[in-house]
Amino acid sequence: MNRRLYDAKACRRTWIGATIDRKSDEYFKHHVVRNENGACHPLAAVTATAMKITAVVQIPDDVVVEILARLPVKSLLRFRCVCKLWRSIISDSSFIELHRTLSVTRAGGNLLLLCFPSVAHWPWRLLFYIDHSEEEGHCNAFRNDFSLSGFSECINGLICQDDPQPQVCNLSTKERVILPTTAINFPKWIQTSSHCSLGFEPRNNTYKILRTWKVYWSSLDWSSRFEIFTLGSNTWRSLIPESNISVPGNRHSVCVGGTMYWNNLREKNVVAFDVAEERFRLVPSPCRTIHSAIVQLDGRVAMVNYHGLVDGGDSMRVWVLEDDRNGTWSMEKKIVFPSIWRDVKRGMPSFCHLIFETTHGAELVFFPQSESSEKIYVVYYDIERRRMRFKSLVKPEMYGVGCPPSVCNYVESLESLREIINPNNS
């Protein structure tokens, strides 16, 4: 049996190989090193020959934490059963945050989710992912037990799915919470549609779901209704804005610092919603074109004007929101793409819109949209280093022609829905 063991005595984070036969393996299982407090350490390092154990070295707890924090969620869920010490480490909130931070740069831990319309199972969508760390692009099927019709922005590993049954889920742990039915009584003859957005208030560690209803009184007349649900509660609560607010139902919100933001192209402003106070406000938009997108860029809200790219150019403009209370944006920054952009465009068909997302950092990700192309193009641009890279992907089978995918950046997380809902019983 070949095992990879940690050389803790030399205090080096390098792995050494050791061959342990069946007899030595039984010794390893039944002779567990204990510290002076009597706590078990299953990660005791063992160096062995083919038939004889020569040394047993205890690994410090802080090193154990560093090792575990670099593993995928699937492995950590199994390792919780090793012993009480490991279960305590893996379930600790500080460890969960550390693991999520390290997953951003770990291969397989930082993914781009693409939710495609399914021709055969409309309105259900097919979930795929792209690993940011891979040089070549592969549109991989995401194995999950959830039926999707769309999803919100990913916050701390959690996403909120839309109709027909709204639910919050963690795709890594496969936990999900099905939300109760609406508290609003609509007449049966009225046609409605809804969209759910996930928000997070960091001061109280509270998750809330804002549901926006469109009520169609006639083909030309419709109005908006809002209700809010606090994760861990039992019912939706009706929400009445102080003024007439229109929230785009087909666009993701961006949640930064306890406030959710939408780019309202029709009204040419930014809609902000304070998650703690549960109040809307309008922020003047620095960009007055439909070719614009609101993104989270390095932990801040930014507005991107990509009209120059659609118009055949090689530049776009970016503003950063400095003060949303007073509607103050930073000075306009013009980004000119490197010469490789011309080579990228040659391989693309013409496009009229871009879907924007960002990785965790200062890297913009966008998708030129084209109905006729058999490929999906993903372009990455690092604003700080001024570097560009791109991937071309074959569209998955059963892809709904003419319908753009829903896109969101996803980072693996151990965030437990069970602990959020029942913190005292977890």
MARMIVO-429276 format. One record per residue (C-alpha): residue number from 0; residue in three letters; x, y, z. Coordinates in steps of 0.02 Angstrom, whole numbers, plus 50000, padded with zeros to 5 digits. Layout:
// MARMIVO-429276
REC pos code c1 c2 c3
REC NUM ALA X Y Z
...
//
This chain:
// MARMIVO-429276
REC pos code c1 c2 c3
REC 0 MET 50000 50000 50000
REC 1 ASN 50073 50166 49948
REC 2 ARG 50037 50314 50062
REC 3 ARG 50088 50497 50057
REC 4 LEU 50143 50557 50226
REC 5 TYR 50195 50725 50296
REC 6 ASP 50372 50750 50363
REC 7 ALA 50326 50859 50513
REC 8 LYS 50491 50833 50604
REC 9 ALA 50585 50927 50471
REC 10 CYS 50450 51063 50472
REC 11 ARG 50441 51060 50285
REC 12 ARG 50278 51063 50187
REC 13 THR 50339 50929 50068
REC 14 TRP 50264 50757 50046
REC 15 ILE 50370 50600 50059
REC 16 GLY 50323 50427 50000
REC 17 ALA 50321 50278 50115
REC 18 THR 50278 50096 50083
REC 19 ILE 50180 50011 50220
REC 20 ASP 50132 49829 50211
REC 21 ARG 49973 49757 50285
REC 22 LYS 50053 49726 50454
REC 23 SER 50119 49904 50466
REC 24 ASP 49952 49972 50408
REC 25 GLU 49864 49886 50552
REC 26 TYR 49991 49963 50671
REC 27 PHE 49956 50133 50596
REC 28 LYS 49768 50111 50621
REC 29 HIS 49774 50053 50802
REC 30 HIS 49920 50155 50872
REC 31 VAL 49867 50336 50868
REC 32 VAL 49979 50468 50941
REC 33 ARG 49904 50572 51081
REC 34 ASN 49966 50738 51145
REC 35 GLU 49990 50786 51326
REC 36 ASN 49804 50828 51341
REC 37 GLY 49753 50658 51277
REC 38 ALA 49684 50718 51110
REC 39 CYS 49700 50602 50960
REC 40 HIS 49801 50650 50806
REC 41 PRO 49756 50537 50659
REC 42 LEU 49879 50631 50549
REC 43 ALA 50028 50565 50647
REC 44 ALA 50164 50545 50517
REC 45 VAL 50238 50373 50500
REC 46 THR 50399 50328 50411
REC 47 ALA 50412 50144 50376
REC 48 THR 50509 50005 50291
REC 49 ALA 50422 49859 50211
REC 50 MET 50398 49764 50374
REC 51 LYS 50444 49879 50518
REC 52 ILE 50387 50046 50591
REC 53 THR 50541 50151 50627
REC 54 ALA 50466 50315 50689
REC 55 VAL 50303 50400 50733
REC 56 VAL 50299 50589 50724
REC 57 GLN 50155 50698 50783
REC 58 ILE 50096 50836 50667
REC 59 PRO 50052 51001 50755
REC 60 ASP 49870 51055 50750
REC 61 ASP 49908 51214 50652
REC 62 VAL 49991 51110 50515
REC 63 VAL 49841 50994 50511
REC 64 VAL 49729 51146 50483
REC 65 GLU 49839 51209 50341
REC 66 ILE 49834 51038 50257
REC 67 LEU 49646 51016 50273
REC 68 ALA 49609 51193 50213
REC 69 ARG 49687 51150 50044
REC 70 LEU 49575 51000 50010
REC 71 PRO 49414 50998 49908
REC 72 VAL 49245 51001 49996
REC 73 LYS 49205 50823 49944
REC 74 SER 49356 50756 50040
REC 75 LEU 49324 50866 50193
REC 76 LEU 49146 50803 50209
REC 77 ARG 49214 50626 50223
REC 78 PHE 49355 50675 50340
REC 79 ARG 49233 50745 50468
REC 80 CYS 49201 50565 50518
REC 81 VAL 49385 50529 50558
REC 82 CYS 49378 50594 50737
REC 83 LYS 49302 50730 50846
REC 84 LEU 49455 50841 50826
REC 85 TRP 49440 50845 50637
REC 86 ARG 49252 50870 50644
REC 87 SER 49279 51018 50759
REC 88 ILE 49412 51093 50645
REC 89 ILE 49313 51072 50483
REC 90 SER 49152 51141 50561
REC 91 ASP 49235 51296 50635
REC 92 SER 49183 51461 50555
REC 93 SER 49362 51526 50542
REC 94 PHE 49415 51366 50454
REC 95 ILE 49268 51381 50332
REC 96 GLU 49322 51558 50289
REC 97 LEU 49505 51505 50270
REC 98 HIS 49455 51361 50157
REC 99 ARG 49348 51474 50048
REC 100 THR 49491 51598 50031
REC 101 LEU 49613 51463 49978
REC 102 SER 49487 51387 49857
REC 103 VAL 49497 51544 49751
REC 104 THR 49671 51495 49691
REC 105 ARG 49653 51305 49704
REC 106 ALA 49627 51205 49545
REC 107 GLY 49447 51148 49542
REC 108 GLY 49397 51266 49683
REC 109 ASN 49357 51420 49578
REC 110 LEU 49233 51386 49439
REC 111 LEU 49128 51481 49315
REC 112 LEU 48951 51413 49311
REC 113 LEU 48854 51419 49148
REC 114 CYS 48669 51377 49151
REC 115 PHE 48605 51339 48974
REC 116 PRO 48423 51328 48921
REC 117 SER 48373 51150 48879
REC 118 VAL 48274 51124 48718
REC 119 ALA 48202 50957 48775
REC 120 HIS 48162 51007 48954
REC 121 TRP 48109 51189 48944
REC 122 PRO 48109 51291 49058
REC 123 TRP 48240 51185 49145
REC 124 ARG 48422 51226 49117
REC 125 LEU 48580 51123 49104
REC 126 LEU 48722 51167 49221
REC 127 PHE 48902 51166 49160
REC 128 TYR 49064 51238 49227
REC 129 ILE 49233 51302 49172
REC 130 ASP 49386 51290 49283
REC 131 HIS 49474 51459 49281
REC 132 SER 49643 51377 49315
REC 133 GLU 49638 51270 49158
REC 134 GLU 49734 51336 49010
REC 135 GLU 49621 51250 48885
REC 136 GLY 49435 51277 48896
REC 137 HIS 49320 51131 48934
REC 138 CYS 49134 51149 48960
REC 139 ASN 49105 51013 49088
REC 140 ALA 48936 50949 49147
REC 141 PHE 48907 50991 49330
REC 142 ARG 48840 50840 49421
REC 143 ASN 48707 50890 49545
REC 144 ASP 48537 50836 49609
REC 145 PHE 48452 51002 49579
REC 146 SER 48329 51050 49443
REC 147 LEU 48372 51225 49383
REC 148 SER 48274 51363 49302
REC 149 GLY 48401 51499 49341
REC 150 PHE 48506 51558 49487
REC 151 SER 48566 51711 49580
REC 152 GLU 48739 51777 49615
REC 153 CYS 48846 51658 49719
REC 154 ILE 48880 51723 49895
REC 155 ASN 48996 51624 50009
REC 156 GLY 48961 51467 49909
REC 157 LEU 48771 51486 49915
REC 158 ILE 48656 51520 49768
REC 159 CYS 48468 51548 49758
REC 160 GLN 48368 51461 49622
REC 161 ASP 48211 51531 49544
REC 162 ASP 48041 51458 49505
REC 163 PRO 47947 51347 49507
REC 164 GLN 48006 51313 49685
REC 165 PRO 48132 51442 49750
REC 166 GLN 48270 51365 49853
REC 167 VAL 48442 51407 49922
REC 168 CYS 48577 51277 49897
REC 169 ASN 48762 51242 49916
REC 170 LEU 48818 51147 49761
REC 171 SER 48975 51086 49849
REC 172 THR 48894 51007 50002
REC 173 LYS 48730 50968 49910
REC 174 GLU 48630 51049 50048
REC 175 ARG 48472 51141 50000
REC 176 VAL 48328 51231 50083
REC 177 ILE 48163 51241 49991
REC 178 LEU 48081 51408 50028
REC 179 PRO 47897 51417 50077
REC 180 THR 47762 51472 49957
REC 181 THR 47728 51656 49931
REC 182 ALA 47627 51753 50060
REC 183 ILE 47548 51861 49922
REC 184 ASN 47377 51809 49861
REC 185 PHE 47364 51841 49674
REC 186 PRO 47199 51820 49582
REC 187 LYS 47202 51663 49475
REC 188 TRP 47164 51759 49316
REC 189 ILE 47321 51869 49334
REC 190 GLN 47482 51815 49251
REC 191 THR 47640 51834 49358
REC 192 SER 47825 51798 49351
REC 193 SER 47957 51812 49485
REC 194 HIS 48145 51823 49509
REC 195 CYS 48243 51788 49669
REC 196 SER 48403 51879 49720
REC 197 LEU 48517 51827 49863
REC 198 GLY 48587 51957 49982
REC 199 PHE 48706 51948 50130
REC 200 GLU 48725 52064 50279
REC 201 PRO 48901 52035 50350
REC 202 ARG 48879 52125 50516
REC 203 ASN 48748 52001 50577
REC 204 ASN 48797 51859 50461
REC 205 THR 48621 51858 50389
REC 206 TYR 48562 51796 50220
REC 207 LYS 48404 51867 50142
REC 208 ILE 48312 51827 49981
REC 209 LEU 48225 51969 49889
REC 210 ARG 48087 51908 49773
REC 211 THR 48030 52025 49636
REC 212 TRP 47859 51992 49560
REC 213 LYS 47797 52059 49395
REC 214 VAL 47607 52067 49391
REC 215 TYR 47536 52080 49215
REC 216 TRP 47367 52166 49220
REC 217 SER 47363 52169 49031
REC 218 SER 47483 52150 48886
REC 219 LEU 47540 52331 48908
REC 220 ASP 47511 52359 49094
REC 221 TRP 47612 52279 49232
REC 222 SER 47672 52322 49407
REC 223 SER 47803 52259 49531
REC 224 ARG 47777 52177 49699
REC 225 PHE 47914 52133 49823
REC 226 GLU 47932 52012 49967
REC 227 ILE 48082 51963 50072
REC 228 PHE 48134 51805 50163
REC 229 THR 48266 51792 50299
REC 230 LEU 48356 51625 50291
REC 231 GLY 48312 51537 50453
REC 232 SER 48137 51610 50466
REC 233 ASN 47973 51527 50415
REC 234 THR 47877 51650 50305
REC 235 TRP 47896 51782 50171
REC 236 ARG 47865 51962 50219
REC 237 SER 47786 52089 50104
REC 238 LEU 47898 52236 50062
REC 239 ILE 47830 52404 50005
REC 240 PRO 47960 52526 49933
REC 241 GLU 47949 52710 49979
REC 242 SER 47944 52756 49794
REC 243 ASN 47909 52673 49628
REC 244 ILE 48053 52550 49603
REC 245 SER 48084 52436 49456
REC 246 VAL 48209 52295 49481
REC 247 PRO 48271 52204 49324
REC 248 GLY 48209 52026 49336
REC 249 ASN 48327 51952 49208
REC 250 ARG 48491 52013 49282
REC 251 HIS 48595 51957 49430
REC 252 SER 48616 52074 49575
REC 253 VAL 48789 52115 49642
REC 254 CYS 48801 52112 49833
REC 255 VAL 48943 52212 49912
REC 256 GLY 48957 52265 50094
REC 257 GLY 48777 52220 50137
REC 258 THR 48699 52310 49987
REC 259 MET 48628 52232 49828
REC 260 TYR 48643 52324 49661
REC 261 TRP 48556 52306 49493
REC 262 ASN 48591 52398 49331
REC 263 ASN 48422 52464 49275
REC 264 LEU 48446 52493 49090
REC 265 ARG 48268 52551 49059
REC 266 GLU 48274 52689 49188
REC 267 LYS 48462 52719 49162
REC 268 ASN 48504 52710 49347
REC 269 VAL 48570 52588 49477
REC 270 VAL 48448 52514 49602
REC 271 ALA 48523 52485 49775
REC 272 PHE 48444 52383 49915
REC 273 ASP 48511 52389 50093
REC 274 VAL 48495 52211 50159
REC 275 ALA 48496 52261 50343
REC 276 GLU 48376 52409 50331
REC 277 GLU 48273 52328 50192
REC 278 ARG 48262 52491 50097
REC 279 PHE 48282 52536 49913
REC 280 ARG 48370 52688 49845
REC 281 LEU 48420 52748 49672
REC 282 VAL 48598 52787 49623
REC 283 PRO 48633 52893 49467
REC 284 SER 48720 52790 49335
REC 285 PRO 48882 52857 49259
REC 286 CYS 48841 52766 49097
REC 287 ARG 48689 52803 48988
REC 288 THR 48704 52662 48860
REC 289 ILE 48620 52493 48851
REC 290 HIS 48791 52417 48821
REC 291 SER 48838 52424 49005
REC 292 ALA 48852 52302 49149
REC 293 ILE 48872 52314 49337
REC 294 VAL 49002 52197 49414
REC 295 GLN 49096 52165 49575
REC 296 LEU 49277 52207 49543
REC 297 ASP 49402 52165 49680
REC 298 GLY 49269 52186 49815
REC 299 ARG 49197 52348 49746
REC 300 VAL 49050 52392 49634
REC 301 ALA 49100 52443 49459
REC 302 MET 49008 52495 49301
REC 303 VAL 49075 52437 49132
REC 304 ASN 49033 52525 48968
REC 305 TYR 49074 52404 48826
REC 306 HIS 48995 52504 48684
REC 307 GLY 49169 52525 48609
REC 308 LEU 49188 52336 48590
REC 309 VAL 49017 52314 48511
REC 310 ASP 49056 52457 48392
REC 311 GLY 49208 52364 48327
REC 312 GLY 49339 52449 48435
REC 313 ASP 49464 52384 48562
REC 314 SER 49423 52483 48719
REC 315 MET 49296 52496 48859
REC 316 ARG 49268 52614 49005
REC 317 VAL 49253 52574 49190
REC 318 TRP 49191 52673 49341
REC 319 VAL 49203 52619 49523
REC 320 LEU 49067 52667 49648
REC 321 GLU 49145 52767 49790
REC 322 ASP 48989 52825 49885
REC 323 ASP 48818 52755 49840
REC 324 ARG 48730 52867 49966
REC 325 ASN 48781 53021 49867
REC 326 GLY 48798 52935 49699
REC 327 THR 48985 52967 49686
REC 328 TRP 49084 52868 49557
REC 329 SER 49271 52871 49528
REC 330 MET 49342 52954 49375
REC 331 GLU 49315 52860 49213
REC 332 LYS 49453 52737 49170
REC 333 LYS 49479 52688 48989
REC 334 ILE 49544 52512 48960
REC 335 VAL 49627 52479 48793
REC 336 PHE 49645 52295 48752
REC 337 PRO 49814 52227 48694
REC 338 SER 49846 52180 48513
REC 339 ILE 49793 52000 48545
REC 340 TRP 49613 52063 48548
REC 341 ARG 49619 52083 48359
REC 342 ASP 49667 51900 48342
REC 343 VAL 49527 51851 48461
REC 344 LYS 49397 51948 48361
REC 345 ARG 49448 51864 48199
REC 346 GLY 49392 51697 48268
REC 347 MET 49226 51766 48331
REC 348 PRO 49067 51807 48239
REC 349 SER 48993 51979 48261
REC 350 PHE 48910 52010 48429
REC 351 CYS 48791 52140 48498
REC 352 HIS 48795 52105 48685
REC 353 LEU 48917 52043 48816
REC 354 ILE 48882 51948 48976
REC 355 PHE 49002 52007 49110
REC 356 GLU 49066 51919 49265
REC 357 THR 49224 51936 49370
REC 358 THR 49341 51814 49454
REC 359 HIS 49394 51849 49632
REC 360 GLY 49520 51986 49598
REC 361 ALA 49539 52115 49461
REC 362 GLU 49498 52002 49314
REC 363 LEU 49349 52034 49201
REC 364 VAL 49266 51887 49113
REC 365 PHE 49149 51917 48968
REC 366 PHE 49056 51818 48836
REC 367 PRO 49024 51885 48661
REC 368 GLN 48848 51828 48618
REC 369 SER 48803 51758 48448
REC 370 GLU 48657 51647 48398
REC 371 SER 48738 51575 48242
REC 372 SER 48905 51522 48314
REC 373 GLU 48932 51340 48364
REC 374 LYS 49059 51393 48495
REC 375 ILE 49059 51492 48657
REC 376 TYR 49198 51618 48679
REC 377 VAL 49260 51663 48852
REC 378 VAL 49377 51812 48866
REC 379 TYR 49479 51853 49023
REC 380 TYR 49558 52022 49050
REC 381 ASP 49669 52061 49200
REC 382 ILE 49650 52248 49231
REC 383 GLU 49802 52264 49344
REC 384 ARG 49924 52168 49234
REC 385 ARG 49840 52218 49070
REC 386 ARG 49842 52040 49008
REC 387 MET 49712 51948 48904
REC 388 ARG 49676 51766 48877
REC 389 PHE 49529 51678 48798
REC 390 LYS 49450 51507 48777
REC 391 SER 49336 51439 48641
REC 392 LEU 49213 51305 48694
REC 393 VAL 49097 51194 48596
REC 394 LYS 48915 51225 48643
REC 395 PRO 48841 51082 48745
REC 396 GLU 48710 50969 48667
REC 397 MET 48529 51019 48695
REC 398 TYR 48582 51201 48702
REC 399 GLY 48436 51320 48674
REC 400 VAL 48482 51419 48519
REC 401 GLY 48456 51605 48537
REC 402 CYS 48451 51604 48727
REC 403 PRO 48608 51665 48818
REC 404 PRO 48667 51565 48969
REC 405 SER 48655 51623 49149
REC 406 VAL 48831 51648 49215
REC 407 CYS 48905 51662 49389
REC 408 ASN 49074 51641 49471
REC 409 TYR 49071 51500 49599
REC 410 VAL 49195 51460 49737
REC 411 GLU 49186 51297 49835
REC 412 SER 49126 51323 50012
REC 413 LEU 49086 51226 50171
REC 414 GLU 48953 51353 50220
REC 415 SER 48821 51249 50309
REC 416 LEU 48638 51286 50276
REC 417 ARG 48590 51177 50423
REC 418 GLU 48689 51286 50542
REC 419 ILE 48615 51444 50468
REC 420 ILE 48438 51382 50491
REC 421 ASN 48461 51294 50659
REC 422 PRO 48618 51367 50740
REC 423 ASN 48576 51296 50912
REC 424 ASN 48543 51119 50852
REC 425 SER 48691 51096 50735
//
